[in-house]
């Protein structure tokens, strides 16, 4: 029985399953925030990373091949996928964290594929905590959370006071507002707001209320 469990085929199934689960945990966190790469993307990369490592191991067992050569190429190639999640929005750059999380799940997959289970699991815990709780580190001083809102609209002069009223009602203080023309439609504008709040944030209610306003087309937090 032990020989069966330690066989390459059974170990491959265990490693692929673990890669799927661990990468999926991080992907689920990204998808919950509507990021460009979510559960499916992270899971596929995690499973692929494990498979690449298994492929290298299989080649080294059956032929005189360096098992590290294929994984090394994967780390170079993952940059292309990460670059696809990075978006330039005026003076701001979005998607860097998601790109970093893709690199993280790649490394986690390689760890699992190599049989370094403890390293892969610990890295998953750290990565998930960093992605979901790191913002708390920077808000301890004033006890407040920060939020960024992106609203696609038209006629911002009349809509802006209504949005401010919704935020004020939910005890959200606006710190910065920037309005730029939309690159896709000359009749639309993009309003970017940075605000802070205390306590819990009723995200669904805020998005619903702002989305229901006349001349508002899309709201993203």
Backbone as CSV, one residue per row, in Angstrom:
resi,resn,N_x,N_y,N_z,CA_x,CA_y,CA_z,C_x,C_y,C_z
1,UNK,0.833,-1.204,0.000,0.000,0.000,0.000,0.875,1.264,0.000
2,UNK,1.923,1.226,0.820,2.819,2.381,0.894,3.525,2.618,-0.436
3,UNK,3.869,1.534,-1.095,4.529,1.665,-2.394,3.615,2.323,-3.418
4,UNK,2.326,1.999,-3.330,1.355,2.596,-4.251,1.223,4.093,-3.986
5,UNK,1.138,4.458,-2.694,1.000,5.872,-2.331,2.220,6.687,-2.737
6,UNK,3.385,6.053,-2.686,4.619,6.759,-3.019,4.973,6.674,-4.501
7,UNK,4.140,5.995,-5.268,4.410,5.886,-6.696,4.284,7.243,-7.371
8,UNK,4.959,7.419,-8.486,4.960,8.703,-9.191,3.546,9.112,-9.598
9,UNK,2.736,8.155,-10.066,1.389,8.458,-10.563,0.485,8.979,-9.453
10,UNK,0.484,8.292,-8.296,-0.366,8.721,-7.172,0.112,10.058,-6.626
11,UNK,1.418,10.224,-6.493,1.968,11.492,-6.025,1.624,12.631,-6.977
12,UNK,1.593,12.329,-8.281,1.237,13.356,-9.269,-0.191,13.834,-9.063
13,UNK,-1.108,12.899,-8.798,-2.510,13.267,-8.561,-2.631,14.127,-7.306
14,UNK,-1.945,13.730,-6.233,-1.984,14.486,-4.974,-1.427,15.899,-5.178
15,UNK,-0.323,15.992,-5.886,0.315,17.290,-6.112,-0.556,18.203,-6.969
16,UNK,-1.165,17.649,-8.022,-2.040,18.452,-8.886,-3.258,18.952,-8.104
17,UNK,-3.820,18.092,-7.254,-4.972,18.486,-6.446,-4.598,19.587,-5.462
18,UNK,-3.459,19.421,-4.796,-2.998,20.446,-3.848,-2.711,21.771,-4.559
19,UNK,-2.090,21.703,-5.740,-1.823,22.921,-6.507,-3.088,23.642,-6.873
20,UNK,-4.118,22.875,-7.251,-5.425,23.457,-7.594,-6.049,24.151,-6.379
21,UNK,-6.038,23.483,-5.228,-6.666,24.027,-4.020,-5.941,25.282,-3.535
22,UNK,-4.621,25.217,-3.414,-3.862,26.339,-2.863,-3.915,27.561,-3.770
23,UNK,-3.737,27.352,-5.079,-3.823,28.478,-6.016,-5.249,29.018,-6.082
24,UNK,-6.238,28.115,-5.961,-7.642,28.541,-5.996,-8.017,29.420,-4.824
25,UNK,-7.411,29.183,-3.659,-7.689,30.014,-2.483,-7.299,31.467,-2.756
26,UNK,-6.122,31.658,-3.324,-5.665,33.011,-3.641,-6.504,33.602,-4.771
27,UNK,-6.841,32.795,-5.762,-7.666,33.276,-6.866,-9.053,33.692,-6.425
28,UNK,-9.613,32.979,-5.446,-10.942,33.330,-4.932,-10.924,34.701,-4.271
29,UNK,-9.834,34.999,-3.564,-9.718,36.326,-2.928,-9.660,37.420,-3.983
30,UNK,-8.922,37.190,-5.069,-8.821,38.168,-6.155,-10.165,38.348,-6.866
31,UNK,-10.877,37.246,-7.075,-12.169,37.315,-7.765,-13.207,38.029,-6.913
32,UNK,-13.115,37.881,-5.595,-14.059,38.558,-4.699,-13.945,40.073,-4.815
33,UNK,-12.780,40.562,-5.251,-12.553,41.996,-5.422,-12.643,42.423,-6.886
34,UNK,-13.157,41.512,-7.737,-13.344,41.804,-9.169,-12.046,42.198,-9.867
35,UNK,-10.975,41.492,-9.543,-9.688,41.752,-10.176,-9.609,41.034,-11.525
36,UNK,-8.680,41.491,-12.413,-8.621,40.917,-13.769,-8.406,39.409,-13.797
37,UNK,-7.605,38.879,-12.888,-7.355,37.438,-12.819,-7.981,36.900,-11.542
38,UNK,-8.918,35.959,-11.687,-9.627,35.443,-10.523,-9.346,33.983,-10.255
39,UNK,-10.371,33.274,-9.789,-10.229,31.885,-9.375,-9.748,31.002,-10.517
40,UNK,-10.367,31.112,-11.679,-10.026,30.235,-12.801,-8.585,30.437,-13.259
41,UNK,-8.187,31.712,-13.395,-6.827,31.997,-13.865,-5.779,31.491,-12.882
42,UNK,-5.971,31.784,-11.592,-4.999,31.360,-10.593,-4.955,29.833,-10.483
43,UNK,-6.120,29.193,-10.527,-6.153,27.739,-10.424,-5.436,27.081,-11.599
44,UNK,-5.687,27.592,-12.799,-5.037,27.032,-13.983,-3.523,27.196,-13.917
45,UNK,-3.078,28.356,-13.457,-1.629,28.579,-13.349,-1.025,27.681,-12.272
46,UNK,-1.735,27.528,-11.148,-1.242,26.653,-10.083,-1.102,25.219,-10.553
47,UNK,-2.144,24.704,-11.219,-2.105,23.334,-11.731,-1.026,23.197,-12.802
48,UNK,-0.920,24.197,-13.674,0.088,24.154,-14.740,1.503,24.141,-14.171
49,UNK,1.724,24.911,-13.104,3.047,24.960,-12.481,3.432,23.602,-11.906
50,UNK,2.444,22.964,-11.226,2.700,21.625,-10.699,3.011,20.655,-11.837
51,UNK,2.229,20.761,-12.907,2.410,19.860,-14.051,3.778,20.044,-14.699
52,UNK,4.221,21.311,-14.790,5.550,21.586,-15.349,6.635,20.926,-14.495
53,UNK,6.484,21.048,-13.167,7.467,20.446,-12.267,7.440,18.931,-12.386
54,UNK,6.245,18.346,-12.480,6.113,16.900,-12.645,6.719,16.442,-13.965
55,UNK,6.538,17.262,-14.993,7.104,16.938,-16.305,8.628,16.872,-16.225
56,UNK,9.220,17.860,-15.536,10.663,17.856,-15.360,11.141,16.643,-14.583
57,UNK,10.370,16.294,-13.525,10.727,15.125,-12.719,10.613,13.841,-13.540
58,UNK,9.550,13.762,-14.348,9.340,12.571,-15.180,10.478,12.400,-16.184
59,UNK,10.889,13.506,-16.782,11.987,13.444,-17.754,13.295,13.026,-17.088
60,UNK,13.508,13.532,-15.865,14.754,13.197,-15.165,14.777,11.732,-14.726
61,UNK,13.568,11.160,-14.472,13.505,9.762,-14.055,13.728,8.812,-15.226
62,UNK,13.269,9.213,-16.408,13.314,8.316,-17.561,14.444,8.624,-18.539
63,UNK,14.925,9.868,-18.502,16.037,10.238,-19.365,17.023,11.080,-18.556
64,UNK,18.192,11.196,-19.053,19.217,11.987,-18.353,19.019,13.466,-18.687
65,UNK,17.991,14.064,-18.025,17.613,15.456,-18.299,17.605,16.234,-16.999
66,UNK,18.062,17.477,-17.037,18.048,18.346,-15.855,16.608,18.743,-15.544
67,UNK,16.094,18.343,-14.377,14.693,18.580,-14.014,14.370,20.052,-13.795
68,UNK,15.360,20.892,-13.599,15.116,22.306,-13.288,14.967,23.180,-14.533
69,UNK,15.280,22.645,-15.705,15.303,23.486,-16.903,13.904,23.958,-17.301
70,UNK,12.916,23.058,-17.266,11.558,23.436,-17.670,10.932,24.420,-16.678
71,UNK,10.984,24.173,-15.354,10.445,25.169,-14.407,11.092,26.544,-14.542
72,UNK,12.375,26.577,-14.870,13.058,27.873,-15.025,12.446,28.670,-16.169
73,UNK,12.068,27.975,-17.244,11.441,28.652,-18.374,10.040,29.150,-18.010
74,UNK,9.362,28.418,-17.133,8.019,28.836,-16.700,8.078,30.169,-15.971
75,UNK,9.056,30.339,-15.094,9.174,31.584,-14.343,9.432,32.770,-15.274
76,UNK,10.118,32.520,-16.375,10.334,33.593,-17.357,9.042,33.894,-18.108
77,UNK,8.301,32.856,-18.458,7.089,33.041,-19.258,5.909,33.600,-18.505
78,UNK,5.859,33.413,-17.178,4.706,33.894,-16.410,4.602,35.410,-16.455
79,UNK,5.709,36.083,-16.781,5.684,37.541,-16.882,4.732,38.043,-17.948
80,UNK,4.532,37.270,-19.011,3.617,37.689,-20.068,2.169,37.715,-19.574
81,UNK,1.802,36.706,-18.772,0.446,36.679,-18.218,0.277,37.787,-17.193
82,UNK,1.283,37.978,-16.360,1.211,39.041,-15.353,1.076,40.406,-15.982
83,UNK,1.778,40.627,-17.100,1.707,41.922,-17.784,0.299,42.191,-18.301
84,UNK,-0.427,41.131,-18.633,-1.791,41.310,-19.137,-2.777,41.786,-18.096
85,UNK,-2.431,41.645,-16.807,-3.328,42.096,-15.742,-3.037,43.521,-15.291
86,UNK,-1.939,44.106,-15.797,-1.542,45.456,-15.384,-2.150,46.474,-16.339
87,UNK,-2.889,47.417,-15.794,-3.595,48.414,-16.590,-3.124,49.813,-16.207
88,UNK,-2.955,50.650,-17.210,-2.596,52.052,-16.962,-3.867,52.866,-16.977
89,UNK,-4.140,53.586,-15.894,-5.356,54.395,-15.770,-4.949,55.809,-15.394
90,UNK,-4.698,56.645,-16.405,-4.217,58.000,-16.138,-2.844,57.943,-15.512
91,UNK,-2.712,58.550,-14.317,-1.442,58.527,-13.605,-1.316,57.285,-12.710
92,UNK,-2.390,56.505,-12.634,-2.383,55.340,-11.758,-2.110,54.067,-12.552
93,UNK,-1.537,53.093,-11.880,-1.299,51.774,-12.466,-2.035,50.748,-11.617
94,UNK,-2.887,49.947,-12.260,-3.663,48.941,-11.550,-3.237,47.551,-12.005
95,UNK,-3.378,46.596,-11.126,-3.129,45.214,-11.493,-1.780,44.672,-11.061
96,UNK,-0.946,45.521,-10.457,0.376,45.047,-10.041,0.274,43.959,-8.970
97,UNK,-0.670,44.131,-8.042,-0.828,43.144,-6.977,-1.309,41.815,-7.538
98,UNK,-2.255,41.866,-8.482,-2.739,40.630,-9.101,-1.632,39.946,-9.890
99,UNK,-0.809,40.739,-10.580,0.331,40.166,-11.304,1.285,39.479,-10.335
100,UNK,1.506,40.105,-9.169,2.377,39.507,-8.157,1.770,38.223,-7.599
101,UNK,0.430,38.206,-7.461,-0.223,36.996,-6.948,-0.107,35.848,-7.942
102,UNK,-0.090,36.160,-9.243,0.111,35.120,-10.258,1.516,34.519,-10.139
103,UNK,2.488,35.374,-9.888,3.847,34.872,-9.670,3.898,34.011,-8.409
104,UNK,3.166,34.439,-7.384,3.148,33.686,-6.120,2.578,32.286,-6.323
105,UNK,1.430,32.175,-7.035,0.832,30.848,-7.220,1.698,29.990,-8.143
106,UNK,2.449,30.624,-9.036,3.395,29.860,-9.860,4.457,29.217,-8.982
107,UNK,5.011,29.993,-8.081,6.035,29.463,-7.165,5.444,28.420,-6.220
108,UNK,4.198,28.651,-5.776,3.533,27.666,-4.918,3.349,26.356,-5.670
109,UNK,2.935,26.456,-6.929,2.773,25.254,-7.746,4.074,24.507,-7.942
110,UNK,5.151,25.237,-8.144,6.465,24.605,-8.307,6.900,23.906,-7.016
111,UNK,6.598,24.524,-5.871,6.925,23.906,-4.584,6.172,22.591,-4.410
112,UNK,4.860,22.631,-4.707,4.058,21.412,-4.563,4.535,20.352,-5.546
113,UNK,4.837,20.776,-6.780,5.314,19.829,-7.782,6.634,19.183,-7.385
114,UNK,7.463,19.933,-6.644,8.756,19.406,-6.204,8.638,18.567,-4.935
115,UNK,7.425,18.553,-4.336,7.229,17.793,-3.102,7.483,18.583,-1.843
116,UNK,7.726,19.885,-1.974,7.961,20.748,-0.807,6.607,21.275,-0.322
117,UNK,5.808,20.379,0.257,4.436,20.691,0.639,4.356,21.803,1.683
118,UNK,5.205,21.722,2.698,5.162,22.714,3.779,5.395,24.116,3.235
119,UNK,6.399,24.259,2.360,6.679,25.573,1.784,5.504,26.107,0.987
120,UNK,4.858,25.248,0.192,3.712,25.680,-0.617,2.530,26.096,0.242
121,UNK,2.257,25.330,1.302,1.114,25.643,2.169,1.365,26.928,2.966
122,UNK,2.561,27.062,3.542,2.892,28.278,4.302,2.852,29.501,3.389
123,UNK,3.376,29.367,2.157,3.368,30.484,1.211,1.941,30.879,0.849
124,UNK,1.047,29.905,0.750,-0.360,30.200,0.465,-0.990,30.996,1.592
125,UNK,-0.718,30.583,2.830,-1.266,31.297,3.996,-0.755,32.735,4.031
126,UNK,0.549,32.899,3.843,1.127,34.242,3.853,0.554,35.095,2.719
127,UNK,0.484,34.522,1.522,0.005,35.271,0.355,-1.447,35.708,0.543
128,UNK,-2.280,34.799,1.041,-3.693,35.133,1.257,-3.835,36.237,2.304
129,UNK,-3.058,36.130,3.384,-3.127,37.144,4.434,-2.666,38.506,3.917
130,UNK,-1.604,38.517,3.137,-1.098,39.775,2.578,-2.148,40.424,1.684
131,UNK,-2.791,39.624,0.827,-3.768,40.158,-0.120,-5.036,40.654,0.568
132,UNK,-5.476,39.953,1.594,-6.771,40.278,2.193,-6.695,41.181,3.423
133,UNK,-5.500,41.281,4.058,-5.431,42.045,5.306,-4.318,43.089,5.361
134,UNK,-3.506,43.187,4.326,-2.360,44.101,4.406,-2.779,45.556,4.554
135,UNK,-3.969,45.912,4.027,-4.406,47.310,4.131,-4.590,47.738,5.583
136,UNK,-4.829,46.765,6.465,-5.006,47.104,7.886,-3.714,47.616,8.507
137,UNK,-2.565,47.214,7.968,-1.289,47.644,8.531,-1.118,49.159,8.456
138,UNK,-1.664,49.744,7.403,-1.425,51.161,7.142,-2.523,52.059,7.694
139,UNK,-3.551,51.457,8.303,-4.655,52.247,8.822,-4.742,52.193,10.344
140,UNK,-3.722,51.600,10.994,-3.749,51.488,12.455,-3.622,52.866,13.104
141,UNK,-2.831,53.735,12.477,-2.537,55.032,13.078,-3.795,55.876,13.269
142,UNK,-4.625,56.005,12.228,-5.818,56.841,12.369,-7.080,56.013,12.569
143,UNK,-6.958,54.684,12.620,-8.112,53.826,12.870,-9.119,53.847,11.750
144,UNK,-8.734,54.237,10.548,-9.664,54.353,9.438,-9.226,53.512,8.251
145,UNK,-10.233,53.069,7.485,-9.993,52.317,6.261,-10.111,53.276,5.075
146,UNK,-9.498,52.894,3.960,-9.571,53.702,2.752,-10.206,52.912,1.622
147,UNK,-10.873,53.607,0.741,-11.557,52.978,-0.378,-11.346,53.818,-1.636
148,UNK,-11.229,53.152,-2.760,-11.125,53.833,-4.049,-12.333,53.454,-4.898
149,UNK,-12.974,54.454,-5.448,-14.166,54.256,-6.268,-13.907,54.772,-7.676
150,UNK,-14.315,53.998,-8.672,-14.215,54.437,-10.059,-15.618,54.390,-10.656
151,UNK,-16.106,55.542,-11.135,-17.476,55.644,-11.646,-17.450,56.168,-13.078
152,UNK,-18.059,55.412,-13.982,-18.200,55.859,-15.366,-19.560,56.524,-15.501
153,UNK,-19.569,57.777,-15.939,-20.816,58.543,-15.975,-20.753,59.603,-17.068
154,UNK,-21.839,60.325,-17.168,-21.850,61.534,-17.972,-22.549,62.629,-17.168
155,UNK,-22.290,63.877,-17.517,-22.859,65.008,-16.789,-22.428,64.962,-15.316
156,UNK,-21.127,64.952,-15.096,-20.592,64.809,-13.737,-20.988,65.963,-12.818
157,UNK,-21.235,67.133,-13.380,-21.587,68.298,-12.562,-22.854,68.040,-11.750
158,UNK,-23.852,67.388,-12.365,-25.104,67.128,-11.661,-25.065,65.838,-10.855
159,UNK,-24.222,64.881,-11.277,-24.185,63.588,-10.591,-23.307,63.627,-9.344
160,UNK,-22.241,64.435,-9.382,-21.283,64.453,-8.274,-21.930,64.761,-6.923
161,UNK,-22.804,65.765,-6.808,-23.430,66.031,-5.496,-24.258,64.850,-4.988
162,UNK,-24.879,64.116,-5.897,-25.677,62.956,-5.481,-24.783,61.844,-4.948
163,UNK,-23.640,61.648,-5.601,-22.690,60.628,-5.125,-22.136,61.022,-3.764
164,UNK,-21.781,62.294,-3.598,-21.262,62.767,-2.318,-22.294,62.593,-1.211
165,UNK,-23.574,62.790,-1.543,-24.630,62.627,-0.546,-24.746,61.163,-0.099
166,UNK,-24.614,60.237,-1.069,-24.667,58.806,-0.738,-23.494,58.431,0.165
167,UNK,-22.306,58.935,-0.164,-21.126,58.635,0.650,-21.248,59.244,2.039
168,UNK,-21.749,60.465,2.117,-21.921,61.136,3.412,-22.919,60.372,4.286
169,UNK,-23.984,59.871,3.656,-24.997,59.120,4.393,-24.422,57.843,4.997
170,UNK,-23.430,57.258,4.302,-22.793,56.035,4.782,-21.520,56.324,5.585
171,UNK,-21.345,57.598,5.987,-20.223,58.030,6.815,-18.877,57.758,6.144
172,UNK,-18.822,58.072,4.847,-17.596,57.931,4.074,-17.134,59.327,3.681
173,UNK,-15.943,59.705,4.093,-15.417,61.045,3.834,-14.536,61.039,2.596
174,UNK,-14.889,61.875,1.618,-14.127,61.961,0.373,-12.840,62.738,0.613
175,UNK,-11.719,62.168,0.187,-10.422,62.824,0.329,-9.921,63.402,-0.993
176,UNK,-10.260,62.747,-2.075,-9.737,63.173,-3.367,-10.697,62.777,-4.479
177,UNK,-10.923,63.689,-5.420,-11.773,63.415,-6.583,-11.021,63.832,-7.837
178,UNK,-11.052,62.951,-8.827,-10.431,63.271,-10.110,-11.366,62.833,-11.229
179,UNK,-11.620,63.710,-12.172,-12.507,63.406,-13.298,-11.707,63.504,-14.590
180,UNK,-11.719,62.413,-15.359,-11.000,62.386,-16.625,-11.936,61.919,-17.733
181,UNK,-11.703,62.340,-18.971,-12.552,61.889,-20.087,-12.347,60.389,-20.339
182,UNK,-13.397,59.737,-20.752,-13.303,58.319,-21.089,-12.644,58.154,-22.453
183,UNK,-11.740,57.187,-22.552,-11.056,56.944,-23.821,-11.954,56.200,-24.807
184,UNK,-12.986,55.517,-24.293,-13.861,54.717,-25.144,-15.024,55.509,-25.726
185,UNK,-15.457,56.546,-25.003,-16.636,57.307,-25.428,-16.436,58.769,-25.034
186,UNK,-16.512,59.660,-26.022,-16.302,61.092,-25.751,-17.385,61.682,-24.871
187,UNK,-18.569,61.042,-24.836,-19.676,61.565,-24.044,-19.641,61.109,-22.588
188,UNK,-18.694,60.243,-22.254,-18.624,59.710,-20.895,-17.375,60.220,-20.183
189,UNK,-17.448,60.208,-18.857,-16.326,60.608,-18.017,-16.058,59.524,-16.981
190,UNK,-14.854,59.533,-16.444,-14.498,58.607,-15.374,-14.185,59.415,-14.125
191,UNK,-14.968,59.186,-13.093,-14.758,59.866,-11.815,-14.048,58.915,-10.863
192,UNK,-12.885,59.311,-10.374,-12.118,58.502,-9.435,-12.115,59.188,-8.073
193,UNK,-12.556,58.461,-7.059,-12.655,59.014,-5.714,-11.810,58.191,-4.751
194,UNK,-11.133,58.877,-3.852,-10.439,58.240,-2.741,-11.112,58.740,-1.472
195,UNK,-11.572,57.813,-0.631,-12.314,58.200,0.573,-11.879,57.332,1.743
196,UNK,-12.252,57.755,2.953,-11.946,56.974,4.143,-13.208,56.827,4.990
197,UNK,-13.227,55.778,5.814,-14.409,55.480,6.606,-14.007,54.734,7.866
198,UNK,-14.911,54.720,8.834,-14.727,53.970,10.072,-15.698,52.793,10.086
199,UNK,-15.294,51.711,10.737,-16.187,50.568,10.864,-16.273,49.754,9.589
200,UNK,-17.391,49.027,9.457,-17.590,48.173,8.288,-18.129,48.982,7.119
201,UNK,-17.837,48.527,5.912,-18.242,49.237,4.707,-19.378,48.484,4.021
202,UNK,-20.570,49.098,3.886,-21.687,48.442,3.182,-21.485,48.510,1.666
203,UNK,-20.541,47.722,1.165,-20.125,47.813,-0.235,-21.289,47.640,-1.199
204,UNK,-22.088,46.585,-1.000,-23.183,46.294,-1.932,-24.185,47.437,-2.008
205,UNK,-24.490,48.014,-0.848,-25.477,49.096,-0.824,-24.950,50.336,-1.536
206,UNK,-23.680,50.645,-1.330,-23.090,51.826,-1.967,-23.074,51.668,-3.482
207,UNK,-22.634,50.495,-3.962,-22.591,50.248,-5.399,-23.993,50.313,-5.997
208,UNK,-24.958,49.720,-5.310,-26.344,49.716,-5.811,-26.912,51.127,-5.886
209,UNK,-26.692,51.913,-4.847,-27.254,53.262,-4.817,-26.624,54.156,-5.878
210,UNK,-25.301,54.078,-6.023,-24.635,54.917,-7.024,-25.006,54.461,-8.436
211,UNK,-25.100,53.146,-8.644,-25.450,52.617,-9.967,-26.852,53.014,-10.393
212,UNK,-27.741,53.217,-9.423,-29.130,53.571,-9.750,-29.308,55.033,-10.140
213,UNK,-28.265,55.843,-9.956,-28.365,57.254,-10.300,-28.438,57.439,-11.818
214,UNK,-29.155,58.439,-12.229,-29.245,58.763,-13.652,-27.870,59.221,-14.154
215,UNK,-27.523,58.793,-15.350,-26.258,59.154,-16.015,-25.058,58.401,-15.461
216,UNK,-25.277,57.385,-14.589,-24.189,56.551,-14.106,-24.253,55.211,-14.838
217,UNK,-23.141,54.795,-15.453,-23.115,53.588,-16.273,-22.428,52.415,-15.575
218,UNK,-21.420,52.696,-14.772,-20.680,51.600,-14.148,-19.991,52.102,-12.884
219,UNK,-19.953,51.236,-11.862,-19.302,51.557,-10.602,-18.359,50.421,-10.231
220,UNK,-17.135,50.765,-9.876,-16.160,49.748,-9.486,-15.451,50.185,-8.210
221,UNK,-15.355,49.248,-7.270,-14.648,49.506,-6.001,-13.366,48.701,-5.991
